[in-house]
Amino acid sequence: MQIMNKPIYSFRLILAFSLLMGTLIGTLFSPSLFAEELYAVRDVAVDDYLNVRAQAGTKAMVITMIPHDATTVRLTGQTKKLGRSTWVKVLWQSKQGWVNRHYLIKAGEQIPVSAQKPTIPNPKTPNPTLRCGGTEPFWSIDVSRKTASFKPMDGANMSLPVTFRSQSANNPTIAAVDARNKERNITLFLQKVAECSDGMSDINYPFRVTTIINNKAVYSGCCHQQ
């Protein structure tokens, strides 16, 4: 009888183990655990984009832009609090960067009418035609036909009127822009290149730039057209 009980006992152990593993596998690979929450862009005008930056904060360089009606933004789980704002790291079209959490809502959720605020464009602020920036330290410059606005990671922003811009007389791939007033100046030397890397992302930019601020500090980086 003891010999007959051993196979039965072993069979019961195997059956119990199989049921337990089935439960574990069913739990671990449950579709709900792999369900990925998607987020949509909110409070961005139809003719505008949500900037994705290399670091949290409005002074960091823009590395890509998300359309106002995007609904497939993914969060990486990283967050950073800056003052009253919360920044989150997102994944958008294989690129990762930081956006203000205010401008995202879970895809499919309705924004309360009271929370919807129309975006009113400021006619006094010209749209930048060229955006430049660099890393370590982070800085950016927006250049339009009329102004050049310098934004360092640490320090005061500076916006000056463009007083000179010209293409090189003997090299059409090189150009210079100068913006200044009586006390301060921004000078940019631009070159069209096959690719320019910021060293932190897989984005290749079409322009390389060297910038001189107030004849004291020199920055290098990349630019792209807006």
C-alpha positions in Angstrom: 0.0 0.0 0.0 2.9 2.4 0.8 4.3 1.7 -2.7 0.9 2.6 -4.2 0.6 5.8 -2.2 3.9 7.3 -3.4 2.8 7.9 -7.1 -0.5 9.3 -5.9 1.3 11.7 -3.5 3.8 12.7 -6.1 1.0 13.3 -8.6 -0.8 15.5 -6.1 2.4 17.6 -5.5 2.9 18.0 -9.2 -0.7 19.0 -9.7 -0.6 21.5 -6.8 2.7 23.0 -8.1 1.3 23.3 -11.6 -1.8 25.1 -10.3 0.4 27.4 -8.3 2.6 28.2 -11.2 -0.4 28.7 -13.4 -1.7 31.3 -10.9 1.6 33.1 -10.7 2.0 33.2 -14.5 -1.5 34.4 -14.9 -0.8 37.2 -12.4 2.6 38.2 -13.7 1.5 38.3 -17.3 -1.9 39.7 -16.8 -2.8 42.2 -19.5 -3.7 44.7 -16.8 -0.1 44.8 -15.6 1.2 45.5 -19.1 -1.5 48.1 -19.8 0.3 51.3 -20.7 -1.3 54.6 -19.8 -1.2 57.2 -22.6 -1.5 60.9 -22.1 -2.9 63.7 -24.3 -1.8 67.3 -24.7 -4.0 70.0 -23.2 -4.1 73.8 -23.0 -2.0 74.2 -26.1 -3.2 76.4 -29.0 -4.0 74.7 -32.3 -1.2 76.6 -34.0 1.3 75.8 -31.2 3.3 72.9 -29.8 4.3 71.5 -26.4 8.0 71.9 -26.0 10.0 68.8 -24.8 13.2 70.0 -23.1 16.5 68.3 -22.3 16.1 69.1 -18.6 13.2 70.1 -16.3 12.6 73.9 -16.5 11.7 76.5 -19.1 15.4 77.5 -19.5 16.5 74.1 -20.8 17.0 73.5 -24.5 14.0 72.3 -26.5 14.9 68.9 -28.1 11.5 68.2 -29.8 7.9 69.4 -29.9 4.6 67.6 -29.4 1.5 68.6 -31.5 -1.4 70.2 -29.6 -3.7 67.3 -30.4 -1.3 64.4 -29.6 -2.8 61.6 -27.6 0.0 59.0 -27.3 2.4 60.6 -25.0 4.1 58.1 -22.6 5.5 58.9 -19.1 8.7 57.4 -17.9 7.9 57.7 -14.3 10.5 60.4 -13.5 9.2 63.7 -12.0 10.8 66.8 -10.7 9.3 69.7 -8.7 10.4 73.2 -9.7 8.6 75.9 -7.6 4.9 75.5 -8.1 5.3 73.4 -11.3 5.8 69.7 -11.6 7.8 68.4 -14.6 7.6 64.9 -15.9 9.9 63.0 -18.2 8.1 61.7 -21.3 8.7 59.5 -24.3 7.5 60.9 -27.6 8.4 59.2 -30.9 11.5 57.5 -29.5 12.8 60.7 -27.9 12.8 61.4 -24.1 12.6 64.8 -22.5 10.8 66.9 -19.9 7.5 68.7 -20.1 5.4 70.6 -17.6 2.8 68.2 -16.1 0.1 70.8 -16.4 -0.1 70.3 -20.2 -0.8 66.5 -20.0 -4.0 64.7 -19.2 -4.8 61.0 -19.4 -5.9 60.1 -22.9 -9.7 59.8 -23.0 -10.4 62.0 -20.0 -12.5 65.1 -20.5 -11.1 68.5 -19.3 -13.6 70.3 -17.1 -15.0 73.3 -18.9 -14.0 75.6 -16.0 -10.4 74.4 -16.4 -10.2 75.1 -20.1 -8.4 78.4 -20.7 -8.1 79.7 -24.3 -4.6 80.4 -25.3 -4.3 84.0 -26.5 -1.3 84.7 -28.7 0.8 87.7 -27.7 1.2 89.8 -30.8 4.2 91.7 -29.2 6.3 88.5 -29.1 7.7 87.5 -32.5 7.8 83.8 -33.3 11.4 82.5 -33.3 12.7 81.5 -36.7 15.8 79.9 -35.3 16.3 78.1 -32.0 19.8 77.4 -30.7 21.1 75.7 -27.6 23.8 73.7 -25.9 24.4 71.5 -22.9 26.7 71.6 -19.8 25.9 74.3 -19.1 22.5 74.4 -20.6 21.6 77.5 -22.6 19.3 78.5 -25.4 18.8 81.4 -27.8 15.7 82.2 -29.9 16.5 84.3 -32.9 13.8 86.1 -34.9 14.0 88.8 -37.6 13.9 91.5 -34.9 15.2 90.0 -31.6 17.7 87.5 -30.1 16.8 86.2 -26.7 19.4 84.4 -24.6 18.4 82.1 -21.8 21.1 80.6 -19.6 20.5 77.8 -17.1 21.8 80.1 -14.3 21.5 83.8 -14.6 19.2 86.5 -16.1 17.6 86.2 -19.5 18.6 88.7 -22.1 16.6 89.9 -25.1 18.2 92.3 -27.6 17.3 93.8 -30.9 19.0 92.3 -34.0 21.2 95.0 -35.5 23.1 92.9 -38.1 22.8 89.6 -40.0 24.6 88.5 -43.1 25.8 85.5 -45.0 29.5 84.9 -45.5 30.8 86.6 -48.7 32.7 83.5 -49.8 31.0 80.6 -48.0 27.2 80.3 -48.4 27.0 77.8 -45.5 28.2 80.4 -42.9 26.3 83.3 -41.5 26.5 85.8 -38.6 23.9 87.5 -36.5 24.5 90.3 -34.0 22.0 91.7 -31.5 22.9 94.5 -29.1 22.1 97.7 -27.3 24.4 100.2 -25.6 25.4 97.9 -22.8 25.0 94.3 -23.9 25.4 92.2 -27.0 24.8 88.7 -28.5 26.8 87.5 -31.5 26.2 84.2 -33.3 28.3 82.5 -35.9 26.3 79.8 -37.7 27.2 77.1 -40.1 25.0 74.7 -42.1 26.3 71.2 -41.4 25.4 67.6 -42.2 24.6 67.0 -38.6 25.2 68.6 -35.2 24.7 66.7 -32.0 23.9 68.1 -28.5 25.7 65.2 -26.9 22.6 64.1 -24.9 20.1 62.8 -27.5 19.9 61.1 -30.8 18.7 64.2 -32.6 20.9 65.6 -35.3 20.5 69.4 -35.9 21.2 71.1 -39.2 23.2 74.1 -37.9 26.3 74.4 -35.7 26.6 77.7 -33.7 29.2 79.6 -31.7 27.8 82.3 -29.5 29.6 85.2 -27.8 27.7 86.9 -24.9 28.7 90.5 -23.9 32.2 89.9 -25.4 33.0 87.7 -22.4 31.4 84.2 -22.5 31.6 81.8 -25.4 29.0 79.0 -25.9 28.8 76.4 -28.6 25.8 74.2 -29.6 23.3 73.4 -32.4 20.4 75.2 -34.0 17.2 74.2 -35.9 14.5 76.2 -37.6 11.1 76.7 -36.0 
